[in-house]
Each structure stands twice: as C-alpha cells, then as structure tokens.
C-alpha cells in the first residue's frame, strides 16, 4: 500500500464530504473516508507501526454517520 496515496485519498474524501451539496453525497464521501481509514489502520497494524494507534483511536472517536 502506498500510504501517501492512501492519506491523500482519505483527506480528499473528507474535503469532498465537507463540500457536499446533499446529505447523501456527504454520507458517501464520509463512508469512503472511513473505509480508507480502516485500510490504513489495518496496514499499519500489520507492519507494527506506532501511528496505527492514532488511526484506531480516530475511528473510535468518530461519531457514526447517519
């Protein structure tokens, strides 16, 4: 996994969610960001990366998307 690419895709999904014109679009972009965060976290845990803890905590602290 190219982490720089994954981080950028995650950030872009969050920015698109922020700019979304409809609740459905916002939900779709936030869902993509959440999926990317999960993949990043899994990859980091597999490598034993210290940053993995921060991604896991972010996922736990993020309220569910309605």
mmCIF file of the N, C-alpha and C atoms, coordinates in Angstrom:
data_MODEL
# 
_entry.id   MODEL 
# 
loop_
_atom_site.group_PDB 
_atom_site.id 
_atom_site.type_symbol 
_atom_site.label_atom_id 
_atom_site.label_alt_id 
_atom_site.label_comp_id 
_atom_site.label_asym_id 
_atom_site.label_entity_id 
_atom_site.label_seq_id 
_atom_site.pdbx_PDB_ins_code 
_atom_site.Cartn_x 
_atom_site.Cartn_y 
_atom_site.Cartn_z 
_atom_site.occupancy 
_atom_site.B_iso_or_equiv 
_atom_site.pdbx_formal_charge 
_atom_site.auth_seq_id 
_atom_site.auth_comp_id 
_atom_site.auth_asym_id 
_atom_site.auth_atom_id 
_atom_site.pdbx_PDB_model_num 
ATOM 1   N N  . UNK A 1 1  ? 0.847   -1.180 0.000  1.00 0.00 ? 1  UNK A N  1 
ATOM 2   C CA . UNK A 1 1  ? 0.000   0.000  0.000  1.00 0.00 ? 1  UNK A CA 1 
ATOM 3   C C  . UNK A 1 1  ? 0.890   1.240  0.000  1.00 0.00 ? 1  UNK A C  1 
ATOM 4   N N  . UNK A 1 2  ? 0.560   2.180  -0.843 1.00 0.00 ? 2  UNK A N  1 
ATOM 5   C CA . UNK A 1 2  ? 1.241   3.475  -0.864 1.00 0.00 ? 2  UNK A CA 1 
ATOM 6   C C  . UNK A 1 2  ? 0.533   4.368  0.156  1.00 0.00 ? 2  UNK A C  1 
ATOM 7   N N  . UNK A 1 3  ? 1.143   4.533  1.321  1.00 0.00 ? 3  UNK A N  1 
ATOM 8   C CA . UNK A 1 3  ? 0.495   5.299  2.387  1.00 0.00 ? 3  UNK A CA 1 
ATOM 9   C C  . UNK A 1 3  ? 0.266   6.753  2.013  1.00 0.00 ? 3  UNK A C  1 
ATOM 10  N N  . UNK A 1 4  ? 1.183   7.359  1.288  1.00 0.00 ? 4  UNK A N  1 
ATOM 11  C CA . UNK A 1 4  ? 0.974   8.748  0.880  1.00 0.00 ? 4  UNK A CA 1 
ATOM 12  C C  . UNK A 1 4  ? -0.271  8.869  0.017  1.00 0.00 ? 4  UNK A C  1 
ATOM 13  N N  . UNK A 1 5  ? -0.442  7.931  -0.893 1.00 0.00 ? 5  UNK A N  1 
ATOM 14  C CA . UNK A 1 5  ? -1.633  7.936  -1.750 1.00 0.00 ? 5  UNK A CA 1 
ATOM 15  C C  . UNK A 1 5  ? -2.892  7.715  -0.905 1.00 0.00 ? 5  UNK A C  1 
ATOM 16  N N  . UNK A 1 6  ? -2.824  6.782  0.032  1.00 0.00 ? 6  UNK A N  1 
ATOM 17  C CA . UNK A 1 6  ? -3.979  6.489  0.884  1.00 0.00 ? 6  UNK A CA 1 
ATOM 18  C C  . UNK A 1 6  ? -4.335  7.684  1.770  1.00 0.00 ? 6  UNK A C  1 
ATOM 19  N N  . UNK A 1 7  ? -3.314  8.320  2.360  1.00 0.00 ? 7  UNK A N  1 
ATOM 20  C CA . UNK A 1 7  ? -3.568  9.505  3.186  1.00 0.00 ? 7  UNK A CA 1 
ATOM 21  C C  . UNK A 1 7  ? -4.214  10.620 2.352  1.00 0.00 ? 7  UNK A C  1 
ATOM 22  N N  . UNK A 1 8  ? -3.706  10.824 1.145  1.00 0.00 ? 8  UNK A N  1 
ATOM 23  C CA . UNK A 1 8  ? -4.261  11.868 0.272  1.00 0.00 ? 8  UNK A CA 1 
ATOM 24  C C  . UNK A 1 8  ? -5.696  11.544 -0.113 1.00 0.00 ? 8  UNK A C  1 
ATOM 25  N N  . UNK A 1 9  ? -5.971  10.295 -0.438 1.00 0.00 ? 9  UNK A N  1 
ATOM 26  C CA . UNK A 1 9  ? -7.335  9.900  -0.801 1.00 0.00 ? 9  UNK A CA 1 
ATOM 27  C C  . UNK A 1 9  ? -8.282  10.100 0.380  1.00 0.00 ? 9  UNK A C  1 
ATOM 28  N N  . UNK A 1 10 ? -7.807  9.784  1.583  1.00 0.00 ? 10 UNK A N  1 
ATOM 29  C CA . UNK A 1 10 ? -8.617  9.977  2.792  1.00 0.00 ? 10 UNK A CA 1 
ATOM 30  C C  . UNK A 1 10 ? -8.931  11.464 2.987  1.00 0.00 ? 10 UNK A C  1 
ATOM 31  N N  . UNK A 1 11 ? -7.907  12.299 2.863  1.00 0.00 ? 11 UNK A N  1 
ATOM 32  C CA . UNK A 1 11 ? -8.104  13.742 3.028  1.00 0.00 ? 11 UNK A CA 1 
ATOM 33  C C  . UNK A 1 11 ? -9.042  14.294 1.964  1.00 0.00 ? 11 UNK A C  1 
ATOM 34  N N  . UNK A 1 12 ? -8.900  13.849 0.725  1.00 0.00 ? 12 UNK A N  1 
ATOM 35  C CA . UNK A 1 12 ? -9.781  14.318 -0.352 1.00 0.00 ? 12 UNK A CA 1 
ATOM 36  C C  . UNK A 1 12 ? -11.226 13.896 -0.099 1.00 0.00 ? 12 UNK A C  1 
ATOM 37  N N  . UNK A 1 13 ? -11.427 12.691 0.398  1.00 0.00 ? 13 UNK A N  1 
ATOM 38  C CA . UNK A 1 13 ? -12.784 12.238 0.707  1.00 0.00 ? 13 UNK A CA 1 
ATOM 39  C C  . UNK A 1 13 ? -13.404 13.117 1.791  1.00 0.00 ? 13 UNK A C  1 
ATOM 40  N N  . UNK A 1 14 ? -12.616 13.482 2.797  1.00 0.00 ? 14 UNK A N  1 
ATOM 41  C CA . UNK A 1 14 ? -13.129 14.362 3.853  1.00 0.00 ? 14 UNK A CA 1 
ATOM 42  C C  . UNK A 1 14 ? -13.461 15.750 3.310  1.00 0.00 ? 14 UNK A C  1 
ATOM 43  N N  . UNK A 1 15 ? -12.611 16.263 2.431  1.00 0.00 ? 15 UNK A N  1 
ATOM 44  C CA . UNK A 1 15 ? -12.873 17.586 1.848  1.00 0.00 ? 15 UNK A CA 1 
ATOM 45  C C  . UNK A 1 15 ? -14.111 17.547 0.953  1.00 0.00 ? 15 UNK A C  1 
ATOM 46  N N  . UNK A 1 16 ? -14.275 16.465 0.183  1.00 0.00 ? 16 UNK A N  1 
ATOM 47  C CA . UNK A 1 16 ? -15.470 16.348 -0.657 1.00 0.00 ? 16 UNK A CA 1 
ATOM 48  C C  . UNK A 1 16 ? -16.725 16.238 0.206  1.00 0.00 ? 16 UNK A C  1 
ATOM 49  N N  . UNK A 1 17 ? -16.625 15.543 1.337  1.00 0.00 ? 17 UNK A N  1 
ATOM 50  C CA . UNK A 1 17 ? -17.763 15.448 2.252  1.00 0.00 ? 17 UNK A CA 1 
ATOM 51  C C  . UNK A 1 17 ? -18.122 16.828 2.787  1.00 0.00 ? 17 UNK A C  1 
ATOM 52  N N  . UNK A 1 18 ? -17.109 17.608 3.116  1.00 0.00 ? 18 UNK A N  1 
ATOM 53  C CA . UNK A 1 18 ? -17.336 18.956 3.636  1.00 0.00 ? 18 UNK A CA 1 
ATOM 54  C C  . UNK A 1 18 ? -18.017 19.850 2.601  1.00 0.00 ? 18 UNK A C  1 
ATOM 55  N N  . UNK A 1 19 ? -17.707 19.631 1.328  1.00 0.00 ? 19 UNK A N  1 
ATOM 56  C CA . UNK A 1 19 ? -18.271 20.448 0.247  1.00 0.00 ? 19 UNK A CA 1 
ATOM 57  C C  . UNK A 1 19 ? -19.535 19.860 -0.374 1.00 0.00 ? 19 UNK A C  1 
ATOM 58  N N  . UNK A 1 20 ? -19.986 18.721 0.126  1.00 0.00 ? 20 UNK A N  1 
ATOM 59  C CA . UNK A 1 20 ? -21.132 18.033 -0.480 1.00 0.00 ? 20 UNK A CA 1 
ATOM 60  C C  . UNK A 1 20 ? -22.391 18.900 -0.437 1.00 0.00 ? 20 UNK A C  1 
ATOM 61  N N  . UNK A 1 21 ? -23.166 18.801 -1.494 1.00 0.00 ? 21 UNK A N  1 
ATOM 62  C CA . UNK A 1 21 ? -24.396 19.588 -1.599 1.00 0.00 ? 21 UNK A CA 1 
ATOM 63  C C  . UNK A 1 21 ? -25.615 18.849 -1.065 1.00 0.00 ? 21 UNK A C  1 
ATOM 64  N N  . UNK A 1 22 ? -25.499 17.555 -0.859 1.00 0.00 ? 22 UNK A N  1 
ATOM 65  C CA . UNK A 1 22 ? -26.639 16.791 -0.350 1.00 0.00 ? 22 UNK A CA 1 
ATOM 66  C C  . UNK A 1 22 ? -26.177 15.861 0.772  1.00 0.00 ? 22 UNK A C  1 
ATOM 67  N N  . UNK A 1 23 ? -27.097 15.514 1.668  1.00 0.00 ? 23 UNK A N  1 
ATOM 68  C CA . UNK A 1 23 ? -26.741 14.578 2.738  1.00 0.00 ? 23 UNK A CA 1 
ATOM 69  C C  . UNK A 1 23 ? -26.266 13.224 2.194  1.00 0.00 ? 23 UNK A C  1 
ATOM 70  N N  . UNK A 1 24 ? -26.847 12.787 1.093  1.00 0.00 ? 24 UNK A N  1 
ATOM 71  C CA . UNK A 1 24 ? -26.439 11.516 0.507  1.00 0.00 ? 24 UNK A CA 1 
ATOM 72  C C  . UNK A 1 24 ? -25.007 11.535 0.012  1.00 0.00 ? 24 UNK A C  1 
ATOM 73  N N  . UNK A 1 25 ? -24.634 12.636 -0.652 1.00 0.00 ? 25 UNK A N  1 
ATOM 74  C CA . UNK A 1 25 ? -23.254 12.772 -1.122 1.00 0.00 ? 25 UNK A CA 1 
ATOM 75  C C  . UNK A 1 25 ? -22.291 12.856 0.061  1.00 0.00 ? 25 UNK A C  1 
ATOM 76  N N  . UNK A 1 26 ? -22.692 13.608 1.083  1.00 0.00 ? 26 UNK A N  1 
ATOM 77  C CA . UNK A 1 26 ? -21.847 13.732 2.273  1.00 0.00 ? 26 UNK A CA 1 
ATOM 78  C C  . UNK A 1 26 ? -21.623 12.363 2.902  1.00 0.00 ? 26 UNK A C  1 
ATOM 79  N N  . UNK A 1 27 ? -22.682 11.584 3.028  1.00 0.00 ? 27 UNK A N  1 
ATOM 80  C CA . UNK A 1 27 ? -22.591 10.244 3.609  1.00 0.00 ? 27 UNK A CA 1 
ATOM 81  C C  . UNK A 1 27 ? -21.667 9.347  2.773  1.00 0.00 ? 27 UNK A C  1 
ATOM 82  N N  . UNK A 1 28 ? -21.795 9.425  1.467  1.00 0.00 ? 28 UNK A N  1 
ATOM 83  C CA . UNK A 1 28 ? -20.981 8.601  0.570  1.00 0.00 ? 28 UNK A CA 1 
ATOM 84  C C  . UNK A 1 28 ? -19.494 8.931  0.735  1.00 0.00 ? 28 UNK A C  1 
ATOM 85  N N  . UNK A 1 29 ? -19.176 10.214 0.795  1.00 0.00 ? 29 UNK A N  1 
ATOM 86  C CA . UNK A 1 29 ? -17.772 10.620 0.946  1.00 0.00 ? 29 UNK A CA 1 
ATOM 87  C C  . UNK A 1 29 ? -17.223 10.258 2.331  1.00 0.00 ? 29 UNK A C  1 
ATOM 88  N N  . UNK A 1 30 ? -18.046 10.430 3.362  1.00 0.00 ? 30 UNK A N  1 
ATOM 89  C CA . UNK A 1 30 ? -17.597 10.054 4.701  1.00 0.00 ? 30 UNK A CA 1 
ATOM 90  C C  . UNK A 1 30 ? -17.417 8.545  4.820  1.00 0.00 ? 30 UNK A C  1 
ATOM 91  N N  . UNK A 1 31 ? -18.270 7.792  4.159  1.00 0.00 ? 31 UNK A N  1 
ATOM 92  C CA . UNK A 1 31 ? -18.125 6.331  4.165  1.00 0.00 ? 31 UNK A CA 1 
ATOM 93  C C  . UNK A 1 31 ? -16.823 5.922  3.493  1.00 0.00 ? 31 UNK A C  1 
ATOM 94  N N  . UNK A 1 32 ? -16.496 6.600  2.403  1.00 0.00 ? 32 UNK A N  1 
ATOM 95  C CA . UNK A 1 32 ? -15.224 6.310  1.713  1.00 0.00 ? 32 UNK A CA 1 
ATOM 96  C C  . UNK A 1 32 ? -14.048 6.655  2.623  1.00 0.00 ? 32 UNK A C  1 
ATOM 97  N N  . UNK A 1 33 ? -14.117 7.804  3.294  1.00 0.00 ? 33 UNK A N  1 
ATOM 98  C CA . UNK A 1 33 ? -13.039 8.194  4.207  1.00 0.00 ? 33 UNK A CA 1 
ATOM 99  C C  . UNK A 1 33 ? -12.890 7.167  5.330  1.00 0.00 ? 33 UNK A C  1 
ATOM 100 N N  . UNK A 1 34 ? -14.004 6.687  5.849  1.00 0.00 ? 34 UNK A N  1 
ATOM 101 C CA . UNK A 1 34 ? -13.971 5.695  6.918  1.00 0.00 ? 34 UNK A CA 1 
ATOM 102 C C  . UNK A 1 34 ? -13.342 4.389  6.432  1.00 0.00 ? 34 UNK A C  1 
ATOM 103 N N  . UNK A 1 35 ? -13.719 3.966  5.224  1.00 0.00 ? 35 UNK A N  1 
ATOM 104 C CA . UNK A 1 35 ? -13.149 2.736  4.664  1.00 0.00 ? 35 UNK A CA 1 
ATOM 105 C C  . UNK A 1 35 ? -11.643 2.884  4.454  1.00 0.00 ? 35 UNK A C  1 
ATOM 106 N N  . UNK A 1 36 ? -11.228 4.037  3.962  1.00 0.00 ? 36 UNK A N  1 
ATOM 107 C CA . UNK A 1 36 ? -9.794  4.283  3.764  1.00 0.00 ? 36 UNK A CA 1 
ATOM 108 C C  . UNK A 1 36 ? -9.052  4.279  5.098  1.00 0.00 ? 36 UNK A C  1 
ATOM 109 N N  . UNK A 1 37 ? -9.635  4.900  6.114  1.00 0.00 ? 37 UNK A N  1 
ATOM 110 C CA . UNK A 1 37 ? -9.002  4.918  7.436  1.00 0.00 ? 37 UNK A CA 1 
ATOM 111 C C  . UNK A 1 37 ? -8.852  3.498  7.971  1.00 0.00 ? 37 UNK A C  1 
ATOM 112 N N  . UNK A 1 38 ? -9.852  2.665  7.731  1.00 0.00 ? 38 UNK A N  1 
ATOM 113 C CA . UNK A 1 38 ? -9.768  1.272  8.162  1.00 0.00 ? 38 UNK A CA 1 
ATOM 114 C C  . UNK A 1 38 ? -8.646  0.519  7.464  1.00 0.00 ? 38 UNK A C  1 
ATOM 115 N N  . UNK A 1 39 ? -8.507  0.737  6.161  1.00 0.00 ? 39 UNK A N  1 
ATOM 116 C CA . UNK A 1 39 ? -7.439  0.078  5.396  1.00 0.00 ? 39 UNK A CA 1 
ATOM 117 C C  . UNK A 1 39 ? -6.064  0.558  5.850  1.00 0.00 ? 39 UNK A C  1 
ATOM 118 N N  . UNK A 1 40 ? -5.955  1.869  6.098  1.00 0.00 ? 40 UNK A N  1 
ATOM 119 C CA . UNK A 1 40 ? -4.684  2.432  6.573  1.00 0.00 ? 40 UNK A CA 1 
ATOM 120 C C  . UNK A 1 40 ? -4.331  1.835  7.932  1.00 0.00 ? 40 UNK A C  1 
ATOM 121 N N  . UNK A 1 41 ? -5.305  1.788  8.820  1.00 0.00 ? 41 UNK A N  1 
ATOM 122 C CA . UNK A 1 41 ? -5.083  1.249  10.158 1.00 0.00 ? 41 UNK A CA 1 
ATOM 123 C C  . UNK A 1 41 ? -4.657  -0.217 10.099 1.00 0.00 ? 41 UNK A C  1 
ATOM 124 N N  . UNK A 1 42 ? -5.347  -1.008 9.292  1.00 0.00 ? 42 UNK A N  1 
ATOM 125 C CA . UNK A 1 42 ? -5.007  -2.424 9.161  1.00 0.00 ? 42 UNK A CA 1 
ATOM 126 C C  . UNK A 1 42 ? -3.586  -2.596 8.628  1.00 0.00 ? 42 UNK A C  1 
ATOM 127 N N  . UNK A 1 43 ? -3.244  -1.817 7.619  1.00 0.00 ? 43 UNK A N  1 
ATOM 128 C CA . UNK A 1 43 ? -1.901  -1.883 7.045  1.00 0.00 ? 43 UNK A CA 1 
ATOM 129 C C  . UNK A 1 43 ? -0.851  -1.520 8.085  1.00 0.00 ? 43 UNK A C  1 
ATOM 130 N N  . UNK A 1 44 ? -1.102  -0.455 8.834  1.00 0.00 ? 44 UNK A N  1 
ATOM 131 C CA . UNK A 1 44 ? -0.138  -0.022 9.846  1.00 0.00 ? 44 UNK A CA 1 
ATOM 132 C C  . UNK A 1 44 ? -0.001  -1.063 10.954 1.00 0.00 ? 44 UNK A C  1 
ATOM 133 N N  . UNK A 1 45 ? -1.131  -1.631 11.387 1.00 0.00 ? 45 UNK A N  1 
ATOM 134 C CA . UNK A 1 45 ? -1.070  -2.666 12.427 1.00 0.00 ? 45 UNK A CA 1 
ATOM 135 C C  . UNK A 1 45 ? -0.267  -3.867 11.939 1.00 0.00 ? 45 UNK A C  1 
ATOM 136 N N  . UNK A 1 46 ? -0.451  -4.225 10.674 1.00 0.00 ? 46 UNK A N  1 
ATOM 137 C CA . UNK A 1 46 ? 0.281   -5.347 10.097 1.00 0.00 ? 46 UNK A CA 1 
ATOM 138 C C  . UNK A 1 46 ? 1.787   -5.101 10.156 1.00 0.00 ? 46 UNK A C  1 
ATOM 139 N N  . UNK A 1 47 ? 2.182   -3.859 9.954  1.00 0.00 ? 47 UNK A N  1 
ATOM 140 C CA . UNK A 1 47 ? 3.605   -3.504 9.996  1.00 0.00 ? 47 UNK A CA 1 
ATOM 141 C C  . UNK A 1 47 ? 4.109   -3.236 11.414 1.00 0.00 ? 47 UNK A C  1 
ATOM 142 N N  . UNK A 1 48 ? 3.185   -3.115 12.368 1.00 0.00 ? 48 UNK A N  1 
ATOM 143 C CA . UNK A 1 48 ? 3.573   -2.769 13.724 1.00 0.00 ? 48 UNK A CA 1 
ATOM 144 C C  . UNK A 1 48 ? 3.897   -1.297 13.879 1.00 0.00 ? 48 UNK A C  1 
ATOM 145 N N  . UNK A 1 49 ? 3.343   -0.463 13.009 1.00 0.00 ? 49 UNK A N  1 
ATOM 146 C CA . UNK A 1 49 ? 3.636   0.973  13.022 1.00 0.00 ? 49 UNK A CA 1 
ATOM 147 C C  . UNK A 1 49 ? 2.992   1.654  14.226 1.00 0.00 ? 49 UNK A C  1 
ATOM 148 N N  . UNK A 1 50 ? 3.738   2.527  14.871 1.00 0.00 ? 50 UNK A N  1 
ATOM 149 C CA . UNK A 1 50 ? 3.234   3.252  16.038 1.00 0.00 ? 50 UNK A CA 1 
ATOM 150 C C  . UNK A 1 50 ? 2.051   4.141  15.682 1.00 0.00 ? 50 UNK A C  1 
ATOM 151 N N  . UNK A 1 51 ? 2.023   4.685  14.472 1.00 0.00 ? 51 UNK A N  1 
ATOM 152 C CA . UNK A 1 51 ? 0.932   5.574  14.068 1.00 0.00 ? 51 UNK A CA 1 
ATOM 153 C C  . UNK A 1 51 ? -0.399  4.839  13.977 1.00 0.00 ? 51 UNK A C  1 
ATOM 154 N N  . UNK A 1 52 ? -0.377  3.518  13.937 1.00 0.00 ? 52 UNK A N  1 
ATOM 155 C CA . UNK A 1 52 ? -1.616  2.751  13.827 1.00 0.00 ? 52 UNK A CA 1 
ATOM 156 C C  . UNK A 1 52 ? -2.546  3.043  15.001 1.00 0.00 ? 52 UNK A C  1 
ATOM 157 N N  . UNK A 1 53 ? -1.976  3.283  16.165 1.00 0.00 ? 53 UNK A N  1 
ATOM 158 C CA . UNK A 1 53 ? -2.802  3.576  17.341 1.00 0.00 ? 53 UNK A CA 1 
ATOM 159 C C  . UNK A 1 53 ? -3.611  4.847  17.140 1.00 0.00 ? 53 UNK A C  1 
ATOM 160 N N  . UNK A 1 54 ? -3.024  5.842  16.517 1.00 0.00 ? 54 UNK A N  1 
ATOM 161 C CA . UNK A 1 54 ? -3.727  7.104  16.287 1.00 0.00 ? 54 UNK A CA 1 
ATOM 162 C C  . UNK A 1 54 ? -4.893  6.906  15.335 1.00 0.00 ? 54 UNK A C  1 
ATOM 163 N N  . UNK A 1 55 ? -4.728  6.106  14.275 1.00 0.00 ? 55 UNK A N  1 
ATOM 164 C CA . UNK A 1 55 ? -5.823  5.853  13.331 1.00 0.00 ? 55 UNK A CA 1 
ATOM 165 C C  . UNK A 1 55 ? -6.929  5.062  14.008 1.00 0.00 ? 55 UNK A C  1 
ATOM 166 N N  . UNK A 1 56 ? -6.575  4.097  14.856 1.00 0.00 ? 56 UNK A N  1 
ATOM 167 C CA . UNK A 1 56 ? -7.585  3.316  15.554 1.00 0.00 ? 56 UNK A CA 1 
ATOM 168 C C  . UNK A 1 56 ? -8.383  4.206  16.492 1.00 0.00 ? 56 UNK A C  1 
ATOM 169 N N  . UNK A 1 57 ? -7.710  5.082  17.216 1.00 0.00 ? 57 UNK A N  1 
ATOM 170 C CA . UNK A 1 57 ? -8.405  5.985  18.130 1.00 0.00 ? 57 UNK A CA 1 
ATOM 171 C C  . UNK A 1 57 ? -9.301  6.939  17.356 1.00 0.00 ? 57 UNK A C  1 
ATOM 172 N N  . UNK A 1 58 ? -8.855  7.384  16.171 1.00 0.00 ? 58 UNK A N  1 
ATOM 173 C CA . UNK A 1 58 ? -9.678  8.269  15.349 1.00 0.00 ? 58 UNK A CA 1 
ATOM 174 C C  . UNK A 1 58 ? -10.972 7.569  14.966 1.00 0.00 ? 58 UNK A C  1 
ATOM 175 N N  . UNK A 1 59 ? -10.890 6.315  14.583 1.00 0.00 ? 59 UNK A N  1 
ATOM 176 C CA . UNK A 1 59 ? -12.086 5.589  14.182 1.00 0.00 ? 59 UNK A CA 1 
ATOM 177 C C  . UNK A 1 59 ? -13.036 5.413  15.360 1.00 0.00 ? 59 UNK A C  1 
ATOM 178 N N  . UNK A 1 60 ? -12.493 5.188  16.552 1.00 0.00 ? 60 UNK A N  1 
ATOM 179 C CA . UNK A 1 60 ? -13.349 5.017  17.723 1.00 0.00 ? 60 UNK A CA 1 
ATOM 180 C C  . UNK A 1 60 ? -13.991 6.336  18.142 1.00 0.00 ? 60 UNK A C  1 
ATOM 181 N N  . UNK A 1 61 ? -13.296 7.443  17.920 1.00 0.00 ? 61 UNK A N  1 
ATOM 182 C CA . UNK A 1 61 ? -13.790 8.747  18.354 1.00 0.00 ? 61 UNK A CA 1 
ATOM 183 C C  . UNK A 1 61 ? -14.739 9.384  17.348 1.00 0.00 ? 61 UNK A C  1 
ATOM 184 N N  . UNK A 1 62 ? -14.739 8.898  16.116 1.00 0.00 ? 62 UNK A N  1 
ATOM 185 C CA . UNK A 1 62 ? -15.577 9.495  15.080 1.00 0.00 ? 62 UNK A CA 1 
ATOM 186 C C  . UNK A 1 62 ? -17.009 9.023  15.249 1.00 0.00 ? 62 UNK A C  1 
ATOM 187 N N  . UNK A 1 63 ? -17.971 9.948  15.402 1.00 0.00 ? 63 UNK A N  1 
ATOM 188 C CA . UNK A 1 63 ? -19.363 9.533  15.552 1.00 0.00 ? 63 UNK A CA 1 
ATOM 189 C C  . UNK A 1 63 ? -19.853 8.858  14.275 1.00 0.00 ? 63 UNK A C  1 
ATOM 190 N N  . UNK A 1 64 ? -20.750 7.887  14.412 1.00 0.00 ? 64 UNK A N  1 
ATOM 191 C CA . UNK A 1 64 ? -21.271 7.212  13.229 1.00 0.00 ? 64 UNK A CA 1 
ATOM 192 C C  . UNK A 1 64 ? -22.001 8.181  12.310 1.00 0.00 ? 64 UNK A C  1 
ATOM 193 N N  . UNK A 1 65 ? -21.902 7.917  11.029 1.00 0.00 ? 65 UNK A N  1 
ATOM 194 C CA . UNK A 1 65 ? -22.564 8.745  10.020 1.00 0.00 ? 65 UNK A CA 1 
ATOM 195 C C  . UNK A 1 65 ? -24.014 8.306  9.912  1.00 0.00 ? 65 UNK A C  1 
ATOM 196 N N  . UNK A 1 66 ? -24.917 9.266  10.003 1.00 0.00 ? 66 UNK A N  1 
ATOM 197 C CA . UNK A 1 66 ? -26.347 8.935  9.929  1.00 0.00 ? 66 UNK A CA 1 
ATOM 198 C C  . UNK A 1 66 ? -26.846 8.973  8.506  1.00 0.00 ? 66 UNK A C  1 
# 
